[in-house]
Amino acid sequence: MKRIVFAVAAVILVAGLAFGVYDTYQKRELRSRVVEIVVAAAGQLEETLGVDVKTPVAGLAERLDANVARADAGLQQLRALKARRDPELVAAADPFVSGTLEVLRRQAGATRHRARFIEDRKLLEEHMARVGARSASWMSEAIRLKKRLDDDSFDYQLTVTSLANMLGELVDTRRTLSPRLPGVALPTDAAIKQARERTFAAANEVKQELEQTRKLVPPG
């Protein structure tokens, strides 16, 4: 009888140890996957913090679109993980990865709105330069081009304001995540705040550009 009791106890002990080893392995694997996704998002964020949303270079919107697709895939992978072995880690990583995705989306949008603003401003300036050869429809075309420029500016201002807000939120989400992943290099608070300040400055400069261009079109 004692042998049976000892055998059962041994089986239970071995099973418990095996479960503990397996649980530790699963938790380590979960952490490894989270780190992989966060590192990718951190790299994308680090790169995108230097983007100039006032003077975008050729092809920038397309590169941002590609990064948006990669960031979105990373977020979906994160949310597909079985988080029960470390739910707090996954919960801390989610806002950082999703915040990076939203920053990329808004930067892509701001880049396109800015490009349209620059193009439409050029068209308006060229049109106003032909004032000496005005036709019956010259003034109505000037008003139409001015309206397009106003729309471009509105879309740009809306997007960069949202971008600045998202950057502000990333400062908080970074501070929450960083202590849980001490070995992972995340963009610094200072770098995120500087990008946010440049975004506000760009919005203000474009607003001033619009006011100057508006003066080209006389009232009426």
Backbone torsions as a table, in degrees:
resi	resn	phi	psi	omega
1	MET	NA	-42.8	-179.6
2	LYS	-62.7	-36.7	179.9
3	ARG	-62.8	-39.0	179.4
4	ILE	-65.0	-43.3	179.3
5	VAL	-61.7	-44.8	179.5
6	PHE	-64.2	-38.0	-179.7
7	ALA	-65.8	-44.3	179.0
8	VAL	-63.2	-43.2	179.8
9	ALA	-62.3	-38.9	179.7
10	ALA	-65.5	-41.7	178.8
11	VAL	-61.9	-44.7	179.8
12	ILE	-62.7	-41.5	-179.8
13	LEU	-64.4	-46.1	179.3
14	VAL	-62.5	-42.6	179.7
15	ALA	-62.9	-40.6	179.0
16	GLY	-64.8	-42.5	178.4
17	LEU	-64.2	-42.2	179.7
18	ALA	-62.6	-41.9	178.8
19	PHE	-64.0	-41.3	179.5
20	GLY	-63.4	-42.3	178.1
21	VAL	-63.3	-44.5	-179.9
22	TYR	-63.6	-42.2	-179.9
23	ASP	-63.3	-41.9	178.0
24	THR	-63.3	-41.3	179.0
25	TYR	-62.4	-45.5	-179.3
26	GLN	-64.0	-38.7	178.8
27	LYS	-66.8	-39.7	178.4
28	ARG	-65.5	-39.9	178.7
29	GLU	-65.2	-40.7	178.0
30	LEU	-61.7	-46.1	179.8
31	ARG	-62.1	-39.9	179.4
32	SER	-61.8	-42.1	179.6
33	ARG	-67.8	-41.3	178.4
34	VAL	-62.7	-44.1	179.1
35	VAL	-59.9	-43.9	-179.9
36	GLU	-58.8	-44.8	-179.0
37	ILE	-69.5	-41.7	-179.8
38	VAL	-66.0	-41.8	178.9
39	VAL	-60.4	-42.1	178.2
40	ALA	-63.0	-44.3	179.4
41	ALA	-65.3	-40.3	179.2
42	ALA	-62.1	-40.1	177.8
43	GLY	-64.6	-41.3	178.2
44	GLN	-65.6	-40.7	180.0
45	LEU	-66.2	-44.0	179.4
46	GLU	-57.1	-43.5	-180.0
47	GLU	-67.0	-40.6	-173.0
48	THR	-79.6	-16.6	179.2
49	LEU	-65.5	-22.4	179.7
50	GLY	-90.9	2.2	-178.1
51	VAL	-67.4	133.7	177.5
52	ASP	-94.1	104.2	-177.6
53	VAL	-81.7	-1.2	176.7
54	LYS	-96.5	-35.6	-179.4
55	THR	-128.0	70.5	-176.9
56	PRO	-68.5	140.9	178.3
57	VAL	-84.7	162.5	-179.6
58	ALA	-60.9	136.3	177.4
59	GLY	83.0	-1.3	-176.9
60	LEU	-64.1	-44.0	-177.7
61	ALA	-59.6	-40.2	-179.8
62	GLU	-67.0	-39.7	177.8
63	ARG	-66.0	-38.8	177.6
64	LEU	-65.7	-38.3	177.4
65	ASP	-59.9	-41.3	179.1
66	ALA	-64.2	-40.2	177.9
67	ASN	-67.6	-35.0	176.7
68	VAL	-60.6	-44.8	-179.6
69	ALA	-62.4	-41.7	-180.0
70	ARG	-68.5	-40.8	179.9
71	ALA	-65.9	-38.5	178.8
72	ASP	-65.6	-40.2	177.5
73	ALA	-63.3	-40.5	177.9
74	GLY	-63.2	-40.8	179.5
75	LEU	-64.6	-42.3	179.2
76	GLN	-64.3	-37.8	176.7
77	GLN	-63.7	-41.8	179.3
78	LEU	-61.4	-44.0	-177.0
79	ARG	-74.8	-14.8	178.0
80	ALA	-88.1	-9.6	-179.1
81	LEU	-68.6	148.6	174.1
82	LYS	-82.4	99.2	-167.8
83	ALA	-87.1	0.8	-169.9
84	ARG	-64.0	-22.1	-179.5
85	ARG	-82.6	-14.8	173.7
86	ASP	-159.5	65.2	-175.4
87	PRO	-62.5	-30.9	-178.4
88	GLU	-68.0	-37.0	178.2
89	LEU	-65.5	-46.7	-179.8
90	VAL	-64.1	-39.9	179.2
91	ALA	-64.7	-32.9	178.6
92	ALA	-77.0	-31.8	-178.0
93	ALA	-76.8	-32.8	-174.6
94	ASP	-57.2	-50.4	-179.2
95	PRO	-62.8	-31.3	179.4
96	PHE	-69.8	-46.7	-179.1
97	VAL	-67.8	-44.4	179.7
98	SER	-68.5	-34.5	177.2
99	GLY	-65.1	-40.2	176.3
100	THR	-62.0	-42.5	177.9
101	LEU	-59.0	-45.8	-177.9
102	GLU	-68.1	-34.7	175.7
103	VAL	-62.3	-45.0	179.3
104	LEU	-62.2	-42.6	179.2
105	ARG	-61.0	-43.8	-178.1
106	ARG	-71.8	-33.7	176.3
107	GLN	-66.1	-40.2	177.0
108	ALA	-62.3	-42.7	178.3
109	GLY	-65.1	-44.6	179.9
110	ALA	-62.4	-37.9	179.3
111	THR	-62.6	-42.4	179.6
112	ARG	-69.1	-42.8	179.0
113	HIS	-63.4	-38.9	179.1
114	ARG	-66.0	-41.5	178.4
115	ALA	-61.6	-40.9	178.0
116	ARG	-66.3	-39.9	178.5
117	PHE	-59.5	-47.3	-178.9
118	ILE	-61.6	-43.6	-179.2
119	GLU	-66.4	-45.0	-178.9
120	ASP	-70.0	-32.6	175.1
121	ARG	-64.4	-41.4	178.0
122	LYS	-62.0	-44.0	179.0
123	LEU	-61.9	-41.6	179.5
124	LEU	-66.0	-44.2	-180.0
125	GLU	-63.3	-40.4	178.0
126	GLU	-65.9	-39.2	178.5
127	HIS	-64.9	-43.6	-179.3
128	MET	-68.8	-26.6	178.3
129	ALA	-70.1	-16.7	179.0
130	ARG	-95.9	28.2	-176.9
131	VAL	-59.7	-31.7	-179.3
132	GLY	-69.5	-18.7	-179.2
133	ALA	-113.0	32.2	-176.1
134	ARG	-64.9	145.8	176.4
135	SER	-112.3	-172.9	-179.0
136	ALA	-64.5	-28.4	-177.3
137	SER	-97.7	4.6	-174.5
138	TRP	-60.5	-46.6	-176.6
139	MET	-68.6	-40.3	179.8
140	SER	-65.0	-35.3	176.7
141	GLU	-67.9	-38.3	177.7
142	ALA	-62.4	-41.9	179.0
143	ILE	-65.8	-40.0	178.7
144	ARG	-62.7	-44.8	179.8
145	LEU	-65.7	-36.8	177.5
146	LYS	-65.1	-39.7	178.5
147	LYS	-63.9	-40.7	177.2
148	ARG	-61.9	-40.4	179.8
149	LEU	-65.6	-40.3	176.7
150	ASP	-60.5	-42.4	179.2
151	ASP	-64.6	-42.4	178.0
152	ASP	-58.8	-45.4	-178.4
153	SER	-64.3	-41.8	179.7
154	PHE	-61.0	-47.7	180.0
155	ASP	-61.2	-41.4	-179.6
156	TYR	-65.0	-48.3	-178.7
157	GLN	-60.5	-41.1	-180.0
158	LEU	-62.8	-42.9	-177.2
159	THR	-71.1	-43.7	-177.8
160	VAL	-71.8	-29.3	174.7
161	THR	-65.0	-43.3	176.3
162	SER	-64.0	-38.7	177.7
163	LEU	-60.7	-46.4	179.7
164	ALA	-61.4	-40.4	178.5
165	ASN	-63.3	-41.9	179.7
166	MET	-65.1	-38.6	177.7
167	LEU	-64.5	-38.6	177.5
168	GLY	-62.1	-40.3	179.3
169	GLU	-68.2	-32.0	-179.5
170	LEU	-64.7	-28.5	177.3
171	VAL	-60.3	-44.7	-179.7
172	ASP	-68.9	-43.8	-178.3
173	THR	-66.9	-33.6	176.8
174	ARG	-63.7	-43.3	-179.1
175	ARG	-65.2	-30.7	178.0
176	THR	-74.1	-39.6	-175.5
177	LEU	-78.7	-38.1	-171.5
178	SER	-53.0	-45.7	-179.5
179	PRO	-64.5	-23.1	-179.0
180	ARG	-83.7	-19.6	178.4
181	LEU	-130.0	67.7	-174.0
182	PRO	-62.5	-22.8	-178.7
183	GLY	-89.5	-1.9	-177.0
184	VAL	-99.6	127.5	179.9
185	ALA	-82.4	111.9	177.1
186	LEU	-103.8	152.6	174.7
187	PRO	-54.2	142.2	-176.0
188	THR	-73.2	158.0	173.9
189	ASP	-55.9	-41.8	-177.2
190	ALA	-62.0	-41.5	-179.4
191	ALA	-65.6	-39.9	179.1
192	ILE	-67.8	-42.7	180.0
193	LYS	-65.6	-38.2	177.9
194	GLN	-64.2	-40.7	177.1
195	ALA	-62.5	-38.6	179.1
196	ARG	-66.0	-40.8	178.1
197	GLU	-64.8	-39.7	177.8
198	ARG	-65.2	-33.8	178.8
199	THR	-66.0	-45.3	177.0
200	PHE	-61.5	-41.9	-179.7
201	ALA	-63.6	-41.0	179.1
202	ALA	-63.1	-41.8	179.1
203	ALA	-61.4	-41.9	180.0
204	ASN	-66.8	-40.6	-179.5
205	GLU	-66.2	-40.4	178.9
206	VAL	-67.2	-35.5	176.4
207	LYS	-62.2	-40.7	177.9
208	GLN	-67.6	-38.1	176.5
209	GLU	-59.7	-43.3	-179.7
210	LEU	-61.5	-44.9	-179.0
211	GLU	-62.1	-39.2	178.4
212	GLN	-66.4	-41.7	-178.8
213	THR	-69.6	-34.7	178.8
214	ARG	-57.9	-32.3	-177.8
215	LYS	-66.2	-17.8	178.7
216	LEU	-68.1	-27.2	-177.4
217	VAL	-98.8	115.4	-179.9
218	PRO	-68.4	151.3	179.3
219	PRO	-65.8	151.2	177.5
220	GLY	109.7	NA	NA
